[in-house]
Amino acid sequence: MNPSVLFYIIIGILLVDFILDKVLDYLNASYFDREIPEGIRDVYDEKEYKKSQAYKKTNYRFGIITSVFSLFLIISFLLLDGFEYVDTFVRSYTEHPILNALLFFGIIMIGSDLLSTPFSWYHTFVIEEKFGFNKTTKKTFITDKIKGWLMMIVLGGGILSLVIWFYQISGRNFWLYAWGLMTLFSVFANLFYSRLIVPIFNKQTPLEEGELKSEIEDYAGKVGFQLKNIFVIDGSKRSTKANAYFSGFGREKRITLYDTLINDLENDEIVAVLAHEVGHYKKKHIIFNLISSVLLTGLTLYILSLFINTPQLSQAIGVETPSFHIGLIAFGILYSPISEITGLIMNYFSRKFEYQADAYAKETYASEPLISSLKKLSKNSLSNLTPHPAYVFMHYSHPTLFQRIKELRA
């Protein structure tokens, strides 16, 4: 295909994606002032409801600004041959394909992150601060950035180097080796994420002995769920928002509770939340998600292998010297519509799995503590209780609060 045609397709994809996203945001915002459905009206009192409305509208306006800036940045970069400039710059230092790619992506990604940092700073220290969520110090914000860059260099750089090396030694068959590498990495990350990655950013401590731990262990024993690792993470270090998650499998499985969750919920509500997480494990949702991720990665890499040798990919974004890393940039944009479709499919299954995990918690523990916990978590995060159905379909990985409670009370 002619590089000029590919260029206009790339611009078209970026514009269509932006317009679709903004239309969905507008539709969602048009539902902000709708009446809260019966059954969840007790989540907010009048003062809290007004605060939640203000929070939603503030984030909506801020999202428009950030997305317009991002679109302007990428289109300007394409029109002004920014990729060609960066590629020429790194080639003036080295022609080694792996070092070339590492320097290229390092400049692009860190440069992009630096440009977006003022927006992230404003969101954290102005918006989140204004509505009482922010607990992040300026020191933590900066150290998180530095740690993120170091992880990107070590993990991202290491994986990229191996993928390019596979390409050099095997040509188009590189995708098989890359797929194997990504599969190993995914399994390793699922197993050891909480043990190796989380401690870089947060402190985790075993849940102390006491009534809560006893109730959790009693429930785990009742449903035949072997659980030795229950940890508390210092989520309050960054935000007042609460969460809990399940990670790993086999002997490495563990449940992690945010300290904010423990502070916000009663013991029976916490056990109900954990029963939901155990439901994900018992229903094999974690295995499904892992296998699905591996298969989607394989599909993406295979399609990439069909096009990566095409010089038109590099030329389409203004780079005359074809290379793996430039082709990867162009392919990433061209592949985004397919990625959007697969994302919709995964969101559908995710929402379905949430219902199943809720049902498991209802069957093995109780529905009312889970309902009250969901209401409290929604209230404490100023959640949108009236999202537009189209927005839910496109973006939500969980059913709405109203939908979940309706199913739990059915």
C-alpha positions in Angstrom: 0.0 0.0 0.0 1.2 3.5 -0.7 2.8 5.1 2.4 0.7 8.3 1.9 -2.5 6.3 2.0 -1.3 4.5 5.2 -0.4 7.9 6.7 -4.0 9.2 6.1 -5.4 5.9 7.5 -3.3 6.4 10.7 -4.5 10.0 11.0 -8.1 8.8 10.4 -7.8 6.1 13.1 -6.5 8.7 15.6 -9.3 11.1 14.8 -12.1 8.5 14.8 -10.8 7.1 18.1 -10.8 10.6 19.6 -14.3 11.5 18.3 -15.8 8.2 19.5 -14.2 8.7 22.9 -15.5 12.2 23.3 -19.0 11.3 22.1 -19.1 8.6 24.8 -17.8 11.0 27.4 -20.5 13.5 26.4 -23.2 10.9 26.6 -22.0 9.8 30.0 -21.8 13.4 31.2 -25.4 13.9 30.0 -26.5 11.3 32.6 -24.7 12.9 35.5 -27.8 14.6 36.8 -30.2 11.7 36.2 -32.2 10.5 39.2 -30.4 7.7 41.1 -32.2 4.4 40.7 -34.3 3.0 43.6 -32.2 0.6 45.7 -29.0 2.7 45.7 -30.4 6.1 46.6 -29.1 5.7 50.2 -25.5 5.7 49.0 -25.3 9.5 49.2 -27.0 12.1 51.3 -27.7 15.5 49.7 -24.3 17.0 50.5 -22.3 14.0 49.4 -24.4 13.7 46.2 -23.5 17.3 45.3 -19.9 16.6 46.0 -20.0 13.5 43.7 -21.6 15.6 40.9 -18.9 18.2 41.2 -16.2 15.5 41.2 -17.6 13.9 38.0 -18.0 17.2 36.2 -14.5 18.3 37.1 -12.9 15.1 35.9 -15.0 15.3 32.7 -13.7 18.8 31.8 -10.2 17.9 32.8 -10.4 14.7 30.6 -11.3 16.8 27.6 -8.3 19.0 28.1 -5.9 16.1 28.5 -7.2 14.1 25.5 -7.1 17.2 23.2 -3.5 17.8 24.2 -2.6 14.1 23.6 -4.3 14.2 20.1 -2.6 17.5 19.2 0.8 16.1 20.4 0.7 12.9 18.3 -0.7 14.5 15.2 1.8 17.3 15.4 4.6 14.7 15.8 3.4 12.9 12.7 3.0 16.0 10.6 6.4 17.5 11.6 8.2 14.2 11.1 9.1 13.9 14.7 9.7 10.1 14.5 12.2 10.7 11.7 14.0 13.3 13.7 14.3 11.1 16.8 15.4 8.1 14.6 18.1 10.2 12.9 19.3 11.5 16.2 19.7 8.0 17.7 21.3 6.7 14.5 24.0 9.4 14.9 25.1 7.6 18.0 24.7 3.9 17.0 23.5 1.8 14.2 23.1 -1.3 16.4 19.5 -2.3 15.9 18.9 -3.2 19.6 20.6 -0.1 21.0 18.9 2.0 18.3 15.5 0.8 19.4 16.2 1.2 23.1 17.4 4.7 22.7 14.5 5.5 20.3 11.8 4.2 22.6 13.5 5.7 25.7 13.4 9.2 24.2 9.8 8.8 23.0 8.4 7.3 26.1 10.2 9.4 28.7 9.6 12.5 26.6 5.9 11.7 26.4 5.8 11.0 30.1 7.5 14.3 31.0 5.0 16.2 28.8 2.0 14.5 30.5 3.5 15.0 34.0 2.0 18.5 34.6 -1.5 17.0 33.9 -0.8 14.1 36.3 0.5 16.6 38.9 -2.6 18.8 38.6 -5.0 15.8 38.8 -3.2 14.5 41.9 -2.5 17.7 43.8 -5.4 19.9 42.7 -8.4 17.7 41.7 -7.8 14.7 44.0 -6.7 17.1 46.8 -9.8 19.3 46.4 -12.1 16.3 46.9 -10.2 14.8 49.8 -8.7 11.8 48.1 -5.0 12.7 47.7 -2.5 11.4 50.3 0.4 11.4 47.9 3.3 13.6 48.9 5.3 15.5 46.3 8.3 13.3 47.2 6.3 10.1 46.6 5.0 11.4 43.3 8.5 12.1 42.1 10.0 8.8 43.4 7.1 6.9 41.8 8.0 8.5 38.5 11.6 7.6 38.8 10.8 4.0 39.9 8.4 3.7 36.9 11.1 4.8 34.5 13.6 2.4 36.0 11.1 -0.5 35.7 10.4 0.5 32.1 14.1 0.5 31.3 14.8 -2.8 33.0 11.7 -4.9 32.1 10.5 -3.1 29.0 14.0 -2.7 27.6 14.9 -6.3 28.4 11.8 -7.7 26.6 12.2 -5.4 23.6 15.9 -6.3 23.3 15.0 -10.0 23.2 12.1 -9.5 20.7 14.4 -7.7 18.3 17.1 -10.3 18.8 14.5 -13.0 17.9 13.7 -11.0 14.8 17.3 -10.8 13.8 17.9 -14.6 14.1 14.6 -15.9 12.8 13.0 -13.3 10.6 9.2 -13.5 10.4 9.2 -16.5 12.7 10.3 -14.2 15.5 6.7 -14.0 16.7 6.8 -17.6 18.0 9.8 -16.9 20.2 8.4 -13.6 21.3 5.1 -15.3 22.1 6.9 -17.8 24.2 8.9 -15.1 26.0 5.7 -13.1 26.7 3.9 -16.2 27.9 6.7 -16.9 30.4 6.7 -13.3 31.5 2.9 -13.3 32.0 2.9 -16.4 34.1 5.9 -15.1 36.2 4.2 -11.7 36.7 0.9 -13.4 37.8 2.8 -15.6 40.3 5.2 -13.1 41.7 3.7 -9.6 41.1 2.8 -9.1 44.7 6.1 -10.5 46.0 8.5 -8.7 43.6 6.8 -5.7 42.0 4.4 -4.3 44.6 7.1 -3.8 47.3 8.9 -1.4 45.0 6.1 1.0 45.4 4.2 0.0 48.6 4.8 -1.6 51.9 3.0 -4.9 52.6 2.6 -6.5 56.0 0.9 -9.7 57.0 -2.6 -9.2 58.5 -2.2 -9.2 62.2 -3.8 -11.8 64.4 -7.2 -10.9 65.6 -11.0 -11.1 65.0 -10.8 -10.1 61.3 -8.1 -12.6 60.4 -10.0 -15.4 62.3 -13.2 -14.6 60.4 -11.3 -14.7 57.1 -9.6 -18.0 57.9 -12.9 -19.5 59.1 -14.6 -18.6 55.8 -11.6 -19.9 53.8 -11.8 -23.2 55.7 -15.5 -23.4 55.1 -15.2 -23.2 51.3 -12.0 -25.3 51.1 -9.8 -22.4 50.1 -6.2 -22.8 51.3 -5.1 -19.4 52.3 -1.8 -18.7 54.1 -1.0 -15.3 52.7 -3.2 -12.4 53.8 -1.5 -9.0 53.5 -2.3 -5.4 54.2 -0.9 -2.8 51.8 -0.4 0.9 52.6 -2.8 2.3 50.1 -3.4 5.3 52.3 0.1 6.4 51.3 -1.4 7.7 48.1 -5.2 7.9 48.3 -8.2 7.5 50.6 -9.8 5.2 48.0 -10.0 1.5 49.0 -9.5 -1.8 47.2 -8.7 -5.5 47.6 -7.3 -7.9 45.1 -6.3 -11.5 44.6 -3.1 -12.5 42.9 -1.0 -15.6 42.1 -2.1 -19.2 42.1 -0.9 -22.4 43.7 1.3 -21.8 46.7 1.9 -18.2 45.6 -1.8 -17.1 45.8 -2.5 -14.3 48.2 -5.1 -11.8 49.1 -4.1 -8.2 49.6 -6.3 -5.7 51.5 -5.8 -2.0 51.3 -5.5 -0.4 54.8 -8.2 2.0 53.7 -10.5 -0.9 53.1 -10.0 -2.2 56.6 -10.7 1.3 58.0 -13.8 1.8 55.9 -15.6 -1.5 56.2 -16.9 -3.7 59.0 -15.4 -7.2 59.4 -18.3 -9.0 57.8 -18.2 -6.6 54.8 -14.5 -7.3 54.4 -15.1 -11.1 54.5 -17.8 -10.6 51.9 -15.4 -8.7 49.6 -12.9 -11.5 50.0 -15.6 -14.1 49.3 -16.1 -12.3 46.0 -12.3 -12.5 45.3 -12.3 -16.2 46.3 -15.2 -16.6 43.8 -12.9 -15.4 41.0 -10.4 -18.1 41.9 -12.9 -20.9 42.4 -14.6 -20.0 39.0 -11.2 -20.1 37.4 -11.5 -16.5 36.1 -7.8 -15.9 36.8 -6.8 -18.8 34.6 -9.2 -17.7 31.9 -7.8 -14.2 31.9 -4.3 -15.4 31.8 -5.0 -17.8 28.9 -6.9 -15.1 27.0 -4.1 -12.7 27.4 -1.6 -15.2 26.1 -3.7 -16.0 23.1 -4.4 -12.3 22.3 -0.7 -11.6 22.6 0.1 -14.5 20.2 -2.5 -13.1 17.7 -1.0 -9.6 17.9 2.5 -10.9 17.4 1.5 -13.1 14.5 -0.2 -10.2 12.7 2.8 -8.0 13.4 5.1 -10.6 11.8 3.1 -10.3 8.6 3.7 -6.6 8.3 6.9 -5.8 10.1 9.0 -6.3 7.0 7.0 -3.8 5.0 8.9 -0.6 4.4 5.7 1.3 3.9 5.0 1.1 7.6 8.0 3.2 8.4 7.5 5.5 5.5 3.9 6.1 6.5 5.0 7.9 9.7 7.7 9.8 7.8 10.8 7.6 8.4 12.7 6.7 5.3 15.0 4.1 6.9 12.9 1.0 7.7 13.5 -0.6 11.1 11.7 -2.9 13.5 11.1 -0.3 16.1 9.6 2.2 13.6 7.4 -0.4 12.1 6.3 -1.3 15.6 5.1 2.3 16.2 3.1 2.4 12.9 1.7 -1.1 13.5 0.6 -0.2 17.0 -1.6 2.7 15.7 -3.0 0.6 12.8 -3.8 -2.3 15.1 -5.7 -0.1 17.6 -9.2 -0.8 16.1 -8.6 -4.6 16.5 -7.3 -3.9 20.0 -10.5 -1.9 20.7 -12.7 -4.9 19.6 -10.7 -7.4 21.7 -11.0 -5.0 24.7 -14.8 -4.9 24.3 -14.9 -8.7 24.3 -12.7 -8.9 27.4 -14.8 -6.3 29.2 -17.9 -8.3 28.4 -16.4 -11.4 30.0 -15.1 -9.3 32.9 -18.5 -8.0 33.7 -19.9 -11.5 33.4 -17.3 -12.8 35.8 -18.1 -10.1 38.4 -21.7 -11.3 38.5 -20.4 -14.9 39.0 -18.1 -13.8 41.8 -20.9 -11.9 43.5 -23.1 -14.9 43.2 -20.4 -17.1 44.8 -20.1 -14.7 47.7 -23.8 -14.7 48.1 -24.0 -18.5 48.1 -21.1 -19.1 50.4 -21.3 -16.2 52.7 -24.1 -13.6 52.5 -25.4 -10.9 50.1 -26.2 -8.1 52.5 -22.6 -7.5 53.7 -21.4 -7.5 50.1 -24.1 -5.0 49.2 -23.3 -2.7 52.0 -19.6 -2.9 51.3 -20.2 -2.0 47.6 -22.3 1.0 48.6 -19.6 2.2 51.0 -16.8 1.8 48.5 -18.9 3.7 45.9 -19.7 6.5 48.3 -16.1 6.8 49.5 -14.8 7.1 45.9 -17.6 9.4 44.8 -18.6 6.9 42.1 -20.9 7.7 39.2 -24.2 6.0 40.0 -25.9 6.9 36.7 -23.5 6.1 33.9 -24.7 6.0 30.3 -25.3 2.4 29.0 -23.1 3.0 25.9 -20.2 4.2 28.2 -20.6 1.2 30.4 -20.6 -1.1 27.3 -17.4 0.4 25.9 -15.4 1.1 29.1 -16.6 -0.7 32.2 -14.9 -3.9 33.2 -17.4 -4.2 36.1 -21.2 -4.0 36.1 -22.7 -0.8 37.6 -23.5 -0.7 41.3 -27.2 -0.8 40.5 -26.8 -3.8 38.3 -24.7 -5.7 40.8 -27.1 -5.1 43.7 -30.1 -5.9 41.6 -28.5 -9.4 40.9 -27.5 -9.9 44.5 -31.1 -9.3 45.7 -32.7 -11.4 42.9 
